[in-house]
């Protein structure tokens, strides 16, 4: 009986720590912009690209739900850097997460590199980032 009680408490605790996304900001530049050096995820992206930066705020629940489901589809990449062209800034109730992306669908999250073409294409299709086709 004691074990069942502790398992129940653990389940309740795990469910309460799963945070819902409140909003997402997409900070990006047109994917066609060339630079003379790679922009790392650690750079102050907004400052580096202040003249061409576009910020889109996502608060619609259906769009947030779509992005949240796509955030679970990252596949690990054997790369050690990306040339950043945008950032997803994800606002949860008690924390904020930053995920950088390049022009090819590669992402940097928590210092690790991933690919997620489904998320990247969703962002382009919904005009949350400027694709090459928009020029």
ZADREN-861266 format. One record per residue (C-alpha): residue number from 0; residue in three letters; chain; x, y, z. Coordinates in nm, 4 decimals. Layout:
<atoms>
{seq=NUM; type=ALA; mol=A; px=X; py=Y; pz=Z}
...
</atoms>
This chain:
<atoms>
{seq=0; type=UNK; mol=A; px=0.0000; py=0.0000; pz=0.0000}
{seq=1; type=UNK; mol=A; px=0.2873; py=0.2322; pz=0.0841}
{seq=2; type=UNK; mol=A; px=0.4445; py=0.1680; pz=-0.2583}
{seq=3; type=UNK; mol=A; px=0.1197; py=0.2531; pz=-0.4344}
{seq=4; type=UNK; mol=A; px=0.1044; py=0.5806; pz=-0.2429}
{seq=5; type=UNK; mol=A; px=0.4589; py=0.6790; pz=-0.3459}
{seq=6; type=UNK; mol=A; px=0.3970; py=0.5798; pz=-0.7076}
{seq=7; type=UNK; mol=A; px=0.0843; py=0.7964; pz=-0.7073}
{seq=8; type=UNK; mol=A; px=0.2797; py=1.0913; pz=-0.5665}
{seq=9; type=UNK; mol=A; px=0.5525; py=1.0428; pz=-0.8276}
{seq=10; type=UNK; mol=A; px=0.2946; py=1.0366; pz=-1.1088}
{seq=11; type=UNK; mol=A; px=0.1281; py=1.3545; pz=-0.9797}
{seq=12; type=UNK; mol=A; px=0.4669; py=1.5259; pz=-0.9487}
{seq=13; type=UNK; mol=A; px=0.5717; py=1.4285; pz=-1.3022}
{seq=14; type=UNK; mol=A; px=0.2463; py=1.5579; pz=-1.4459}
{seq=15; type=UNK; mol=A; px=0.2751; py=1.8881; pz=-1.2628}
{seq=16; type=UNK; mol=A; px=0.6280; py=1.9505; pz=-1.3939}
{seq=17; type=UNK; mol=A; px=0.5270; py=1.9113; pz=-1.7591}
{seq=18; type=UNK; mol=A; px=0.4837; py=2.2716; pz=-1.8567}
{seq=19; type=UNK; mol=A; px=0.2504; py=2.4085; pz=-2.1172}
{seq=20; type=UNK; mol=A; px=0.3828; py=2.6589; pz=-2.3701}
{seq=21; type=UNK; mol=A; px=0.2352; py=3.0057; pz=-2.3098}
{seq=22; type=UNK; mol=A; px=0.3788; py=3.1745; pz=-2.6177}
{seq=23; type=UNK; mol=A; px=0.6632; py=3.1530; pz=-2.8669}
{seq=24; type=UNK; mol=A; px=0.8625; py=3.4309; pz=-3.0260}
{seq=25; type=UNK; mol=A; px=1.0381; py=3.3618; pz=-3.3545}
{seq=26; type=UNK; mol=A; px=1.3352; py=3.5935; pz=-3.4074}
{seq=27; type=UNK; mol=A; px=1.4684; py=3.5478; pz=-3.7592}
{seq=28; type=UNK; mol=A; px=1.6258; py=3.7035; pz=-4.0632}
{seq=29; type=UNK; mol=A; px=1.5585; py=3.6141; pz=-4.4272}
{seq=30; type=UNK; mol=A; px=1.7237; py=3.2790; pz=-4.4975}
{seq=31; type=UNK; mol=A; px=1.8946; py=3.4258; pz=-4.8032}
{seq=32; type=UNK; mol=A; px=2.1145; py=3.6645; pz=-4.6021}
{seq=33; type=UNK; mol=A; px=2.4829; py=3.5777; pz=-4.6370}
{seq=34; type=UNK; mol=A; px=2.7462; py=3.6537; pz=-4.3749}
{seq=35; type=UNK; mol=A; px=3.1248; py=3.6473; pz=-4.3925}
{seq=36; type=UNK; mol=A; px=3.1404; py=3.4213; pz=-4.0853}
{seq=37; type=UNK; mol=A; px=2.9139; py=3.1716; pz=-3.9115}
{seq=38; type=UNK; mol=A; px=2.6837; py=3.3120; pz=-3.6453}
{seq=39; type=UNK; mol=A; px=2.6855; py=3.0767; pz=-3.3414}
{seq=40; type=UNK; mol=A; px=2.3886; py=3.0130; pz=-3.1170}
{seq=41; type=UNK; mol=A; px=2.5735; py=3.1865; pz=-2.8339}
{seq=42; type=UNK; mol=A; px=2.5837; py=3.5178; pz=-3.0261}
{seq=43; type=UNK; mol=A; px=2.3514; py=3.8020; pz=-2.9358}
{seq=44; type=UNK; mol=A; px=2.1377; py=3.7289; pz=-3.2410}
{seq=45; type=UNK; mol=A; px=1.9059; py=4.0282; pz=-3.2057}
{seq=46; type=UNK; mol=A; px=2.2015; py=4.2672; pz=-3.1861}
{seq=47; type=UNK; mol=A; px=2.4016; py=4.1082; pz=-3.4702}
{seq=48; type=UNK; mol=A; px=2.1063; py=4.1296; pz=-3.7101}
{seq=49; type=UNK; mol=A; px=1.9235; py=4.4312; pz=-3.5679}
{seq=50; type=UNK; mol=A; px=1.8720; py=4.5951; pz=-3.9089}
{seq=51; type=UNK; mol=A; px=1.7089; py=4.2925; pz=-4.0733}
{seq=52; type=UNK; mol=A; px=1.5541; py=4.1137; pz=-3.7744}
{seq=53; type=UNK; mol=A; px=1.1882; py=4.0101; pz=-3.7858}
{seq=54; type=UNK; mol=A; px=1.0094; py=3.9069; pz=-3.4653}
{seq=55; type=UNK; mol=A; px=0.6851; py=3.7121; pz=-3.4803}
{seq=56; type=UNK; mol=A; px=0.4856; py=3.6295; pz=-3.1666}
{seq=57; type=UNK; mol=A; px=0.2789; py=3.3131; pz=-3.1548}
{seq=58; type=UNK; mol=A; px=-0.0068; py=3.2925; pz=-2.9072}
{seq=59; type=UNK; mol=A; px=-0.2761; py=3.1026; pz=-3.1002}
{seq=60; type=UNK; mol=A; px=-0.3397; py=2.7762; pz=-2.9193}
{seq=61; type=UNK; mol=A; px=-0.3625; py=2.5662; pz=-3.2374}
{seq=62; type=UNK; mol=A; px=-0.0265; py=2.6939; pz=-3.3656}
{seq=63; type=UNK; mol=A; px=0.1345; py=2.6461; pz=-3.0238}
{seq=64; type=UNK; mol=A; px=0.0008; py=2.2891; pz=-3.0106}
{seq=65; type=UNK; mol=A; px=0.1375; py=2.2129; pz=-3.3567}
{seq=66; type=UNK; mol=A; px=0.4807; py=2.3464; pz=-3.2680}
{seq=67; type=UNK; mol=A; px=0.4774; py=2.1668; pz=-2.9326}
{seq=68; type=UNK; mol=A; px=0.4163; py=1.8338; pz=-3.1065}
{seq=69; type=UNK; mol=A; px=0.6890; py=1.9070; pz=-3.3627}
{seq=70; type=UNK; mol=A; px=0.9379; py=1.9856; pz=-3.0843}
{seq=71; type=UNK; mol=A; px=0.9342; py=1.6128; pz=-3.0026}
{seq=72; type=UNK; mol=A; px=1.0648; py=1.5180; pz=-3.3486}
{seq=73; type=UNK; mol=A; px=1.4276; py=1.6247; pz=-3.3246}
{seq=74; type=UNK; mol=A; px=1.6818; py=1.3775; pz=-3.4625}
{seq=75; type=UNK; mol=A; px=2.0385; py=1.3944; pz=-3.3362}
{seq=76; type=UNK; mol=A; px=2.3026; py=1.5352; pz=-3.5720}
{seq=77; type=UNK; mol=A; px=2.6768; py=1.4712; pz=-3.5727}
{seq=78; type=UNK; mol=A; px=2.7697; py=1.8348; pz=-3.6210}
{seq=79; type=UNK; mol=A; px=2.9241; py=2.0796; pz=-3.3777}
{seq=80; type=UNK; mol=A; px=2.7904; py=2.4130; pz=-3.4998}
{seq=81; type=UNK; mol=A; px=2.5261; py=2.5784; pz=-3.7143}
{seq=82; type=UNK; mol=A; px=2.5160; py=2.9152; pz=-3.8915}
{seq=83; type=UNK; mol=A; px=2.2194; py=3.0643; pz=-3.7055}
{seq=84; type=UNK; mol=A; px=1.9454; py=3.2407; pz=-3.8975}
{seq=85; type=UNK; mol=A; px=1.6829; py=3.2433; pz=-3.6267}
{seq=86; type=UNK; mol=A; px=1.5740; py=3.1544; pz=-3.2768}
{seq=87; type=UNK; mol=A; px=1.2635; py=3.0121; pz=-3.1204}
{seq=88; type=UNK; mol=A; px=1.2131; py=3.1596; pz=-2.7762}
{seq=89; type=UNK; mol=A; px=0.9635; py=2.9406; pz=-2.5952}
{seq=90; type=UNK; mol=A; px=0.7899; py=3.0830; pz=-2.2909}
{seq=91; type=UNK; mol=A; px=0.6585; py=2.8363; pz=-2.0350}
{seq=92; type=UNK; mol=A; px=0.4988; py=2.9364; pz=-1.7067}
{seq=93; type=UNK; mol=A; px=0.8218; py=2.9151; pz=-1.5056}
{seq=94; type=UNK; mol=A; px=1.0996; py=2.9039; pz=-1.7634}
{seq=95; type=UNK; mol=A; px=1.2109; py=3.0179; pz=-2.1057}
{seq=96; type=UNK; mol=A; px=1.3908; py=2.8016; pz=-2.3603}
{seq=97; type=UNK; mol=A; px=1.5921; py=2.9173; pz=-2.6606}
{seq=98; type=UNK; mol=A; px=1.6355; py=2.6999; pz=-2.9697}
{seq=99; type=UNK; mol=A; px=1.8468; py=2.8282; pz=-3.2594}
{seq=100; type=UNK; mol=A; px=1.8098; py=2.7201; pz=-3.6212}
{seq=101; type=UNK; mol=A; px=1.9955; py=2.7569; pz=-3.9485}
{seq=102; type=UNK; mol=A; px=1.8739; py=2.7798; pz=-4.3082}
{seq=103; type=UNK; mol=A; px=1.8768; py=2.4015; pz=-4.3597}
{seq=104; type=UNK; mol=A; px=1.6522; py=2.2746; pz=-4.0787}
{seq=105; type=UNK; mol=A; px=1.9288; py=2.2105; pz=-3.8248}
{seq=106; type=UNK; mol=A; px=1.8668; py=2.3239; pz=-3.4686}
{seq=107; type=UNK; mol=A; px=2.0730; py=2.3817; pz=-3.1545}
{seq=108; type=UNK; mol=A; px=1.8978; py=2.3097; pz=-2.8253}
{seq=109; type=UNK; mol=A; px=2.0768; py=2.3000; pz=-2.4885}
{seq=110; type=UNK; mol=A; px=2.4158; py=2.2872; pz=-2.6639}
{seq=111; type=UNK; mol=A; px=2.3237; py=1.9806; pz=-2.8720}
{seq=112; type=UNK; mol=A; px=2.2553; py=1.9689; pz=-3.2445}
{seq=113; type=UNK; mol=A; px=1.9507; py=1.8224; pz=-3.4150}
{seq=114; type=UNK; mol=A; px=1.7608; py=1.8172; pz=-3.7405}
{seq=115; type=UNK; mol=A; px=1.3873; py=1.8721; pz=-3.7588}
{seq=116; type=UNK; mol=A; px=1.2693; py=1.9338; pz=-4.1143}
{seq=117; type=UNK; mol=A; px=0.9044; py=1.9011; pz=-4.0126}
{seq=118; type=UNK; mol=A; px=0.9334; py=2.1906; pz=-3.7675}
{seq=119; type=UNK; mol=A; px=1.1418; py=2.3935; pz=-4.0127}
{seq=120; type=UNK; mol=A; px=0.8914; py=2.3436; pz=-4.2954}
{seq=121; type=UNK; mol=A; px=0.6019; py=2.4276; pz=-4.0601}
{seq=122; type=UNK; mol=A; px=0.7726; py=2.7574; pz=-3.9711}
{seq=123; type=UNK; mol=A; px=0.8254; py=2.8407; pz=-4.3400}
{seq=124; type=UNK; mol=A; px=0.4794; py=2.7274; pz=-4.4534}
{seq=125; type=UNK; mol=A; px=0.3116; py=2.9426; pz=-4.1867}
{seq=126; type=UNK; mol=A; px=0.5348; py=3.2394; pz=-4.2734}
{seq=127; type=UNK; mol=A; px=0.6887; py=3.2456; pz=-3.9286}
{seq=128; type=UNK; mol=A; px=1.0307; py=3.2676; pz=-4.0995}
{seq=129; type=UNK; mol=A; px=1.1188; py=3.4072; pz=-4.4410}
{seq=130; type=UNK; mol=A; px=1.2142; py=3.1369; pz=-4.6866}
{seq=131; type=UNK; mol=A; px=1.4100; py=3.1780; pz=-5.0093}
{seq=132; type=UNK; mol=A; px=1.0779; py=3.1660; pz=-5.1964}
{seq=133; type=UNK; mol=A; px=0.9566; py=3.4847; pz=-5.0287}
{seq=134; type=UNK; mol=A; px=1.2162; py=3.7005; pz=-5.2042}
</atoms>
